[in-house]
């Protein structure tokens, strides 16, 4: 239960990241601001390597632990959809015709 409680402590920060991303949707291969945010977070978290521009706008973080050659890959999509958002909440899209209707803002925040 301790790990669940520790994760729960991050909930306000995770929600803030998701809302920030939701307000600023970027279509596929245009996610420059989103990728910069993700890369900056990975660097701040102390990742051993952060590779930017993978496949144009992708980010890969490398975190080493121990001496094993094994690796685990985790990924999250960051792109939005080309559609208008009609929600009225405070963190609705600021960009006409672009919206995180697909949940990728949540995927990115959770993976961070």
The first five atom37 places (N, CA, C, CB, O) and aatype in JSON, in Angstrom:
{
  "aatype": [20, 20, 20, 20, 20, 20, 20, 20, 20, 20, 20, 20, 20, 20, 20, 20, 20, 20, 20, 20, 20, 20, 20, 20, 20, 20, 20, 20, 20, 20, 20, 20, 20, 20, 20, 20, 20, 20, 20, 20, 20, 20, 20, 20, 20, 20, 20, 20, 20, 20, 20, 20, 20, 20, 20, 20, 20, 20, 20, 20, 20, 20, 20, 20, 20, 20, 20, 20, 20, 20, 20, 20, 20, 20, 20, 20, 20, 20, 20, 20, 20, 20, 20, 20, 20, 20, 20, 20, 20, 20, 20, 20, 20, 20, 20, 20, 20, 20, 20, 20, 20, 20, 20, 20, 20, 20, 20, 20, 20, 20, 20, 20],
  "atom_mask": [
    [1, 1, 1, 1, 1],
    [1, 1, 1, 1, 1],
    [1, 1, 1, 1, 1],
    [1, 1, 1, 1, 1],
    [1, 1, 1, 1, 1],
    [1, 1, 1, 1, 1],
    [1, 1, 1, 1, 1],
    [1, 1, 1, 1, 1],
    [1, 1, 1, 1, 1],
    [1, 1, 1, 1, 1],
    [1, 1, 1, 1, 1],
    [1, 1, 1, 1, 1],
    [1, 1, 1, 1, 1],
    [1, 1, 1, 1, 1],
    [1, 1, 1, 1, 1],
    [1, 1, 1, 1, 1],
    [1, 1, 1, 1, 1],
    [1, 1, 1, 1, 1],
    [1, 1, 1, 1, 1],
    [1, 1, 1, 1, 1],
    [1, 1, 1, 1, 1],
    [1, 1, 1, 1, 1],
    [1, 1, 1, 1, 1],
    [1, 1, 1, 1, 1],
    [1, 1, 1, 1, 1],
    [1, 1, 1, 1, 1],
    [1, 1, 1, 1, 1],
    [1, 1, 1, 1, 1],
    [1, 1, 1, 1, 1],
    [1, 1, 1, 1, 1],
    [1, 1, 1, 1, 1],
    [1, 1, 1, 1, 1],
    [1, 1, 1, 1, 1],
    [1, 1, 1, 1, 1],
    [1, 1, 1, 1, 1],
    [1, 1, 1, 1, 1],
    [1, 1, 1, 1, 1],
    [1, 1, 1, 1, 1],
    [1, 1, 1, 1, 1],
    [1, 1, 1, 1, 1],
    [1, 1, 1, 1, 1],
    [1, 1, 1, 1, 1],
    [1, 1, 1, 1, 1],
    [1, 1, 1, 1, 1],
    [1, 1, 1, 1, 1],
    [1, 1, 1, 1, 1],
    [1, 1, 1, 1, 1],
    [1, 1, 1, 1, 1],
    [1, 1, 1, 1, 1],
    [1, 1, 1, 1, 1],
    [1, 1, 1, 1, 1],
    [1, 1, 1, 1, 1],
    [1, 1, 1, 1, 1],
    [1, 1, 1, 1, 1],
    [1, 1, 1, 1, 1],
    [1, 1, 1, 1, 1],
    [1, 1, 1, 1, 1],
    [1, 1, 1, 1, 1],
    [1, 1, 1, 1, 1],
    [1, 1, 1, 1, 1],
    [1, 1, 1, 1, 1],
    [1, 1, 1, 1, 1],
    [1, 1, 1, 1, 1],
    [1, 1, 1, 1, 1],
    [1, 1, 1, 1, 1],
    [1, 1, 1, 1, 1],
    [1, 1, 1, 1, 1],
    [1, 1, 1, 1, 1],
    [1, 1, 1, 1, 1],
    [1, 1, 1, 1, 1],
    [1, 1, 1, 1, 1],
    [1, 1, 1, 1, 1],
    [1, 1, 1, 1, 1],
    [1, 1, 1, 1, 1],
    [1, 1, 1, 1, 1],
    [1, 1, 1, 1, 1],
    [1, 1, 1, 1, 1],
    [1, 1, 1, 1, 1],
    [1, 1, 1, 1, 1],
    [1, 1, 1, 1, 1],
    [1, 1, 1, 1, 1],
    [1, 1, 1, 1, 1],
    [1, 1, 1, 1, 1],
    [1, 1, 1, 1, 1],
    [1, 1, 1, 1, 1],
    [1, 1, 1, 1, 1],
    [1, 1, 1, 1, 1],
    [1, 1, 1, 1, 1],
    [1, 1, 1, 1, 1],
    [1, 1, 1, 1, 1],
    [1, 1, 1, 1, 1],
    [1, 1, 1, 1, 1],
    [1, 1, 1, 1, 1],
    [1, 1, 1, 1, 1],
    [1, 1, 1, 1, 1],
    [1, 1, 1, 1, 1],
    [1, 1, 1, 1, 1],
    [1, 1, 1, 1, 1],
    [1, 1, 1, 1, 1],
    [1, 1, 1, 1, 1],
    [1, 1, 1, 1, 1],
    [1, 1, 1, 1, 1],
    [1, 1, 1, 1, 1],
    [1, 1, 1, 1, 1],
    [1, 1, 1, 1, 1],
    [1, 1, 1, 1, 1],
    [1, 1, 1, 1, 1],
    [1, 1, 1, 1, 1],
    [1, 1, 1, 1, 1],
    [1, 1, 1, 1, 1],
    [1, 1, 1, 1, 1],
    [1, 1, 1, 1, 1]
  ],
  "atom_positions": [
    [[0.81, -1.19, 0.0], [0.0, 0.0, 0.0], [0.86, 1.27, 0.0], [-0.93, -0.01, 1.2], [0.41, 2.32, -0.45]],
    [[2.08, 1.17, 0.49], [2.95, 2.34, 0.56], [3.21, 2.93, -0.82], [4.27, 1.97, 1.21], [3.22, 4.16, -0.97]],
    [[3.41, 2.09, -1.86], [3.66, 2.6, -3.2], [2.43, 3.33, -3.74], [4.05, 1.45, -4.15], [2.57, 4.35, -4.41]],
    [[1.25, 2.83, -3.46], [0.01, 3.5, -3.9], [-0.09, 4.87, -3.25], [-1.23, 2.64, -3.55], [-0.44, 5.84, -3.92]],
    [[0.21, 4.96, -1.97], [0.17, 6.25, -1.28], [1.21, 7.21, -1.85], [0.41, 6.06, 0.21], [0.93, 8.4, -1.99]],
    [[2.39, 6.7, -2.18], [3.45, 7.54, -2.75], [3.03, 8.08, -4.11], [4.78, 6.74, -2.87], [3.24, 9.26, -4.41]],
    [[2.45, 7.23, -4.92], [1.97, 7.67, -6.24], [0.85, 8.69, -6.08], [1.48, 6.46, -7.07], [0.8, 9.68, -6.81]],
    [[-0.04, 8.46, -5.15], [-1.16, 9.38, -4.92], [-0.67, 10.78, -4.57], [-2.06, 8.85, -3.81], [-1.35, 11.76, -4.85]],
    [[0.48, 10.88, -3.95], [1.03, 12.19, -3.61], [1.31, 13.03, -4.85], [2.32, 12.03, -2.8], [1.31, 14.26, -4.78]],
    [[1.55, 12.38, -5.98], [1.86, 13.08, -7.22], [0.61, 13.51, -8.0], [2.72, 12.21, -8.1], [0.73, 14.2, -9.01]],
    [[-0.57, 13.12, -7.56], [-1.79, 13.36, -8.32], [-1.98, 14.84, -8.7], [-2.99, 12.89, -7.52], [-2.3, 15.11, -9.86]],
    [[-1.81, 15.8, -7.8], [-1.99, 17.2, -8.22], [-1.02, 17.63, -9.33], [-1.82, 18.11, -7.02], [-1.4, 18.37, -10.24]],
    [[0.22, 17.17, -9.24], [1.2, 17.51, -10.27], [0.86, 16.85, -11.6], [2.6, 17.11, -9.81], [0.97, 17.48, -12.65]],
    [[0.46, 15.58, -11.56], [0.06, 14.87, -12.78], [-1.13, 15.55, -13.44], [-0.27, 13.4, -12.47], [-1.16, 15.71, -14.66]],
    [[-2.11, 15.95, -12.65], [-3.29, 16.63, -13.19], [-2.89, 17.96, -13.83], [-4.34, 16.87, -12.08], [-3.41, 18.32, -14.89]],
    [[-1.97, 18.68, -13.2], [-1.51, 19.95, -13.76], [-0.8, 19.74, -15.09], [-0.58, 20.66, -12.78], [-1.0, 20.51, -16.03]],
    [[0.04, 18.69, -15.18], [0.71, 18.4, -16.45], [-0.3, 18.07, -17.52], [1.7, 17.23, -16.29], [-0.2, 18.58, -18.64]],
    [[-1.29, 17.22, -17.21], [-2.29, 16.84, -18.21], [-3.08, 18.06, -18.68], [-3.25, 15.78, -17.64], [-3.31, 18.23, -19.88]],
    [[-3.48, 18.89, -17.76], [-4.24, 20.09, -18.15], [-3.4, 21.03, -19.0], [-4.75, 20.83, -16.9], [-3.89, 21.62, -19.96]],
    [[-2.15, 21.18, -18.65], [-1.24, 22.02, -19.45], [-1.16, 21.48, -20.88], [0.18, 22.07, -18.8], [-1.29, 22.25, -21.84]],
    [[-0.96, 20.18, -21.02], [-0.88, 19.56, -22.34], [-2.21, 19.67, -23.08], [-0.46, 18.1, -22.22], [-2.23, 19.9, -24.29]],
    [[-3.32, 19.5, -22.36], [-4.63, 19.56, -22.98], [-4.89, 20.94, -23.57], [-5.72, 19.2, -21.97], [-5.49, 21.06, -24.64]],
    [[-4.46, 21.97, -22.89], [-4.65, 23.34, -23.37], [-3.85, 23.65, -24.61], [-4.29, 24.33, -22.29], [-4.21, 24.56, -25.37]],
    [[-2.77, 22.92, -24.84], [-1.83, 23.22, -25.91], [-1.64, 22.04, -26.85], [-0.49, 23.63, -25.32], [-0.53, 21.52, -26.98]],
    [[-2.71, 21.6, -27.51], [-2.59, 20.42, -28.39], [-1.76, 20.71, -29.63], [-3.98, 19.94, -28.8], [-1.8, 21.81, -30.18]],
    [[-1.01, 19.7, -30.04], [-0.21, 19.79, -31.27], [-0.47, 18.53, -32.08], [1.32, 19.97, -30.95], [-0.47, 17.43, -31.55]],
    [[-0.68, 18.71, -33.37], [-0.93, 17.57, -34.25], [0.34, 16.75, -34.46], [-1.48, 18.05, -35.6], [1.44, 17.19, -34.13]],
    [[0.16, 15.56, -35.01], [1.28, 14.66, -35.26], [2.41, 15.32, -36.03], [0.81, 13.46, -36.0], [2.17, 16.01, -37.01]],
    [[3.64, 15.1, -35.59], [4.86, 15.65, -36.15], [4.96, 17.16, -35.98], [4.96, 15.28, -37.61], [5.82, 17.8, -36.6]],
    [[4.08, 17.74, -35.15], [4.15, 19.17, -34.81], [4.32, 19.36, -33.31], [2.89, 19.9, -35.31], [4.2, 20.48, -32.81]],
    [[4.58, 18.27, -32.58], [4.58, 18.32, -31.11], [5.89, 18.86, -30.55], [4.32, 16.94, -30.54], [6.5, 18.24, -29.67]],
    [[6.33, 20.0, -31.04], [7.61, 20.57, -30.61], [7.59, 21.05, -29.17], [7.99, 21.71, -31.53], [8.51, 20.76, -28.41]],
    [[6.55, 21.78, -28.78], [6.45, 22.25, -27.39], [6.25, 21.08, -26.43], [5.29, 23.26, -27.24], [6.85, 21.03, -25.36]],
    [[5.41, 20.15, -26.83], [5.15, 18.99, -25.99], [6.43, 18.18, -25.8], [4.05, 18.11, -26.59], [6.76, 17.79, -24.68]],
    [[7.15, 17.93, -26.88], [8.4, 17.17, -26.8], [9.43, 17.89, -25.93], [8.98, 16.93, -28.21], [10.14, 17.25, -25.16]],
    [[9.5, 19.2, -26.05], [10.44, 19.97, -25.22], [10.08, 19.85, -23.74], [10.44, 21.46, -25.65], [10.96, 19.73, -22.89]],
    [[8.79, 19.88, -23.45], [8.35, 19.73, -22.05], [8.72, 18.34, -21.53], [6.82, 19.96, -21.94], [9.25, 18.22, -20.43]],
    [[8.44, 17.31, -22.29], [8.75, 15.94, -21.88], [10.26, 15.79, -21.68], [8.24, 14.92, -22.93], [10.69, 15.24, -20.67]],
    [[11.05, 16.27, -22.62], [12.51, 16.16, -22.5], [13.01, 16.9, -21.26], [13.2, 16.7, -23.76], [13.88, 16.39, -20.55]],
    [[12.49, 18.07, -21.01], [12.91, 18.84, -19.83], [12.56, 18.11, -18.54], [12.26, 20.22, -19.84], [13.34, 18.11, -17.59]],
    [[11.39, 17.49, -18.5], [10.99, 16.73, -17.31], [11.91, 15.54, -17.1], [9.53, 16.26, -17.43], [12.35, 15.28, -15.98]],
    [[12.21, 14.8, -18.18], [13.09, 13.63, -18.06], [14.47, 14.05, -17.55], [13.21, 12.9, -19.41], [15.06, 13.37, -16.71]],
    [[14.98, 15.16, -18.07], [16.27, 15.66, -17.6], [16.19, 16.04, -16.13], [16.73, 16.87, -18.44], [17.1, 15.73, -15.35]],
    [[15.13, 16.72, -15.73], [14.95, 17.12, -14.33], [14.82, 15.91, -13.42], [13.72, 18.02, -14.19], [15.23, 15.95, -12.26]],
    [[14.24, 14.82, -13.93], [14.1, 13.6, -13.14], [15.42, 12.86, -13.0], [13.06, 12.68, -13.78], [15.52, 11.92, -12.21]],
    [[16.44, 13.27, -13.75], [17.75, 12.64, -13.64], [18.0, 11.48, -14.58], [17.94, 12.18, -12.28], [18.84, 10.63, -14.29]],
    [[17.28, 11.43, -15.71], [17.53, 10.36, -16.68], [18.97, 10.44, -17.17], [16.54, 10.44, -17.86], [19.52, 11.53, -17.31]],
    [[19.57, 9.27, -17.45], [20.95, 9.2, -17.9], [21.14, 9.83, -19.27], [21.42, 7.77, -17.93], [22.15, 10.48, -19.54]],
    [[20.16, 9.63, -20.15], [20.22, 10.19, -21.5], [18.82, 10.64, -21.88], [20.77, 9.14, -22.53], [17.83, 10.02, -21.5]],
    [[18.75, 11.73, -22.64], [17.48, 12.18, -23.21], [17.76, 12.51, -24.67], [16.88, 13.44, -22.44], [18.54, 13.41, -24.98]],
    [[17.11, 11.76, -25.56], [17.3, 11.94, -27.0], [16.07, 12.67, -27.55], [17.52, 10.57, -27.73], [14.94, 12.23, -27.35]],
    [[16.3, 13.75, -28.23], [15.22, 14.56, -28.82], [15.19, 14.37, -30.33], [15.4, 16.07, -28.47], [16.19, 13.97, -30.93]],
    [[14.05, 14.65, -30.93], [13.94, 14.59, -32.38], [13.9, 13.19, -32.96], [15.06, 15.33, -32.99], [14.18, 13.0, -34.14]],
    [[13.58, 12.2, -32.15], [13.49, 10.83, -32.63], [12.24, 10.7, -33.5], [13.45, 9.82, -31.44], [11.13, 10.94, -33.03]],
    [[12.42, 10.31, -34.75], [11.27, 10.24, -35.65], [10.63, 11.61, -35.85], [10.23, 9.25, -35.12], [9.42, 11.7, -36.03]],
    [[11.41, 12.64, -35.8], [11.07, 14.07, -35.95], [10.76, 14.73, -34.62], [9.89, 14.24, -36.88], [11.47, 15.65, -34.22]],
    [[9.71, 14.3, -33.91], [9.33, 15.01, -32.68], [9.32, 14.11, -31.45], [7.97, 15.63, -32.86], [8.84, 14.53, -30.4]],
    [[9.82, 12.91, -31.57], [9.8, 12.0, -30.44], [10.92, 12.26, -29.44], [9.9, 10.59, -30.93], [11.91, 12.92, -29.74]],
    [[10.73, 11.74, -28.26], [11.71, 11.86, -27.17], [11.93, 10.47, -26.6], [11.21, 12.86, -26.05], [10.98, 9.72, -26.38]],
    [[13.19, 10.13, -26.36], [13.53, 8.86, -25.72], [14.39, 9.16, -24.51], [14.26, 7.89, -26.72], [15.44, 9.81, -24.62]],
    [[13.95, 8.68, -23.37], [14.73, 8.81, -22.15], [15.32, 7.47, -21.79], [13.88, 9.37, -20.99], [14.64, 6.45, -21.88]],
    [[16.58, 7.47, -21.38], [17.26, 6.25, -20.98], [17.6, 6.38, -19.5], [18.55, 5.99, -21.84], [18.26, 7.33, -19.08]],
    [[17.15, 5.42, -18.74], [17.41, 5.37, -17.3], [18.06, 4.03, -17.0], [16.09, 5.57, -16.46], [17.45, 2.98, -17.22]],
    [[19.27, 4.06, -16.52], [20.0, 2.82, -16.25], [19.91, 2.46, -14.78], [21.49, 2.95, -16.68], [19.96, 3.32, -13.9]],
    [[19.77, 1.15, -14.54], [19.76, 0.64, -13.17], [20.44, -0.71, -13.17], [18.3, 0.54, -12.6], [20.02, -1.61, -13.89]],
    [[21.45, -0.86, -12.4], [22.15, -2.14, -12.35], [23.04, -2.35, -13.55], [21.16, -3.26, -12.25], [23.35, -1.41, -14.28]],
    [[23.45, -3.59, -13.76], [24.4, -3.9, -14.83], [23.82, -4.8, -15.91], [25.62, -4.56, -14.24], [24.54, -5.2, -16.83]],
    [[22.56, -5.11, -15.84], [21.93, -5.99, -16.81], [21.83, -5.32, -18.18], [20.55, -6.42, -16.33], [21.7, -4.1, -18.27]],
    [[21.89, -6.12, -19.22], [21.71, -5.62, -20.59], [20.24, -5.59, -20.97], [22.49, -6.48, -21.58], [19.89, -5.13, -22.06]],
    [[19.38, -6.07, -20.1], [17.94, -6.07, -20.39], [17.4, -4.65, -20.39], [17.18, -6.93, -19.35], [17.95, -3.75, -19.75]],
    [[16.32, -4.46, -21.14], [15.7, -3.14, -21.15], [14.19, -3.28, -21.25], [16.23, -2.29, -22.33], [13.66, -4.3, -21.69]],
    [[13.52, -2.24, -20.84], [12.07, -2.16, -20.9], [11.73, -0.87, -21.62], [11.41, -2.21, -19.47], [12.28, 0.19, -21.3]],
    [[10.84, -0.94, -22.57], [10.41, 0.26, -23.3], [9.0, 0.65, -22.89], [10.48, 0.03, -24.81], [8.1, -0.19, -22.88]],
    [[8.82, 1.89, -22.58], [7.5, 2.45, -22.28], [7.27, 3.61, -23.23], [7.39, 2.91, -20.77], [8.19, 4.38, -23.5]],
    [[6.06, 3.73, -23.75], [5.82, 4.8, -24.71], [4.46, 5.44, -24.48], [5.91, 4.27, -26.14], [3.54, 4.82, -23.94]],
    [[4.36, 6.68, -24.91], [3.09, 7.39, -24.87], [3.0, 8.27, -26.12], [2.95, 8.25, -23.57], [3.97, 8.93, -26.49]],
    [[1.85, 8.27, -26.75], [1.61, 9.19, -27.86], [1.42, 10.58, -27.29], [0.38, 8.75, -28.71], [0.91, 10.74, -26.18]],
    [[1.81, 11.6, -28.06], [1.71, 12.98, -27.59], [0.83, 13.85, -28.49], [3.09, 13.6, -27.48], [0.51, 14.98, -28.14]],
    [[0.44, 13.32, -29.65], [-0.25, 14.15, -30.63], [-1.74, 14.3, -30.31], [-0.09, 13.57, -32.01], [-2.34, 13.49, -29.61]],
    [[-2.3, 15.38, -30.86], [-3.73, 15.69, -30.71], [-4.43, 15.4, -32.03], [-3.94, 17.18, -30.28], [-3.8, 14.97, -33.0]],
    [[-5.72, 15.63, -32.06], [-6.53, 15.41, -33.26], [-6.95, 16.73, -33.88], [-7.77, 14.56, -32.93], [-7.09, 17.73, -33.17]],
    [[-7.15, 16.75, -35.2], [-7.58, 17.98, -35.87], [-9.09, 18.16, -35.77], [-7.14, 17.96, -37.35], [-9.82, 17.96, -36.74]],
    [[-9.55, 18.53, -34.59], [-10.98, 18.75, -34.38], [-11.19, 19.86, -33.36], [-11.67, 17.44, -33.91], [-10.32, 20.12, -32.52]],
    [[-12.32, 20.49, -33.43], [-12.64, 21.61, -32.54], [-13.1, 21.1, -31.18], [-13.72, 22.49, -33.16], [-13.87, 20.15, -31.1]],
    [[-12.62, 21.73, -30.13], [-13.07, 21.39, -28.78], [-14.18, 22.35, -28.37], [-11.88, 21.44, -27.77], [-14.05, 23.57, -28.51]],
    [[-15.27, 21.79, -27.86], [-16.4, 22.6, -27.42], [-16.59, 22.57, -25.91], [-17.67, 22.12, -28.1], [-17.54, 23.17, -25.4]],
    [[-15.71, 21.9, -25.19], [-15.79, 21.9, -23.74], [-15.6, 23.31, -23.2], [-14.74, 20.95, -23.14], [-14.98, 24.16, -23.85]],
    [[-16.13, 23.55, -22.03], [-16.04, 24.88, -21.44], [-15.13, 24.92, -20.21], [-17.41, 25.36, -21.06], [-15.06, 25.95, -19.54]],
    [[-14.45, 23.82, -19.9], [-13.64, 23.85, -18.7], [-12.4, 24.72, -18.87], [-13.23, 22.44, -18.31], [-12.01, 25.04, -19.99]],
    [[-11.81, 25.1, -17.76], [-10.7, 26.07, -17.76], [-9.51, 25.62, -18.59], [-10.25, 26.32, -16.34], [-8.79, 26.46, -19.12]],
    [[-9.29, 24.34, -18.71], [-8.12, 23.85, -19.46], [-8.49, 23.35, -20.87], [-7.44, 22.73, -18.69], [-7.8, 22.49, -21.42]],
    [[-9.55, 23.88, -21.43], [-9.92, 23.52, -22.81], [-8.84, 24.0, -23.78], [-11.31, 24.13, -23.19], [-8.04, 24.88, -23.46]],
    [[-8.82, 23.42, -24.96], [-7.82, 23.76, -25.97], [-7.8, 25.25, -26.26], [-8.09, 22.98, -27.26], [-8.84, 25.89, -26.4]],
    [[-6.6, 25.79, -26.35], [-6.4, 27.2, -26.71], [-6.21, 27.36, -28.21], [-5.2, 27.78, -25.96], [-6.07, 28.48, -28.71]],
    [[-6.19, 26.25, -28.94], [-5.88, 26.28, -30.37], [-7.06, 25.77, -31.18], [-4.62, 25.43, -30.66], [-7.4, 24.58, -31.13]],
    [[-7.69, 26.66, -31.91], [-8.86, 26.32, -32.72], [-8.53, 25.17, -33.68], [-9.35, 27.55, -33.51], [-7.49, 25.16, -34.34]],
    [[-9.44, 24.2, -33.73], [-9.28, 23.08, -34.65], [-8.32, 22.01, -34.19], [-8.84, 23.59, -35.95], [-7.98, 21.11, -34.97]],
    [[-7.85, 22.08, -32.94], [-6.95, 21.06, -32.41], [-7.42, 20.71, -31.0], [-5.45, 21.56, -32.4], [-7.79, 21.58, -30.22]],
    [[-7.4, 19.4, -30.7], [-7.91, 18.96, -29.41], [-7.31, 17.62, -29.01], [-9.43, 18.86, -29.45], [-7.05, 16.77, -29.86]],
    [[-7.09, 17.45, -27.73], [-6.69, 16.15, -27.18], [-7.95, 15.36, -26.85], [-5.77, 16.32, -25.92], [-8.25, 15.13, -25.67]],
    [[-8.68, 14.95, -27.87], [-9.88, 14.14, -27.68], [-9.53, 12.67, -27.53], [-10.85, 14.34, -28.85], [-10.38, 11.85, -27.2]],
    [[-8.28, 12.34, -27.78], [-7.83, 10.95, -27.82], [-7.21, 10.48, -26.51], [-6.84, 10.78, -28.93], [-6.95, 9.29, -26.36]],
    [[-6.97, 11.37, -25.58], [-6.39, 10.99, -24.3], [-4.87, 10.98, -24.27], [-6.87, 9.67, -23.92], [-4.28, 10.56, -23.28]],
    [[-4.23, 11.44, -25.34], [-2.77, 11.41, -25.36], [-2.16, 12.37, -24.35], [-2.27, 11.73, -26.74], [-1.03, 12.16, -23.91]],
    [[-2.89, 13.41, -23.98], [-2.42, 14.3, -22.92], [-2.32, 13.51, -21.61], [-3.37, 15.52, -22.75], [-1.36, 13.67, -20.85]],
    [[-3.29, 12.68, -21.35], [-3.27, 11.82, -20.16], [-2.19, 10.76, -20.24], [-4.62, 11.16, -19.98], [-1.53, 10.48, -19.24]],
    [[-2.0, 10.17, -21.42], [-0.97, 9.15, -21.59], [0.4, 9.75, -21.28], [-1.0, 8.56, -23.03], [1.21, 9.15, -20.57]],
    [[0.65, 10.93, -21.81], [1.95, 11.59, -21.61], [2.16, 11.92, -20.14], [2.04, 12.86, -22.47], [3.24, 11.68, -19.6]],
    [[1.14, 12.48, -19.51], [1.26, 12.83, -18.08], [1.48, 11.59, -17.23], [-0.01, 13.58, -17.6], [2.31, 11.6, -16.32]],
    [[0.75, 10.52, -17.51], [0.92, 9.29, -16.71], [2.29, 8.68, -16.89], [-0.13, 8.28, -17.08], [2.89, 8.19, -15.93]],
    [[2.81, 8.69, -18.12], [4.12, 8.1, -18.33], [5.21, 8.94, -17.67], [4.41, 7.95, -19.83], [6.18, 8.4, -17.15]],
    [[5.05, 10.26, -17.68], [6.0, 11.09, -16.94], [5.98, 10.72, -15.48], [5.69, 12.59, -17.11], [6.71, 11.3, -14.68]]
  ]
}
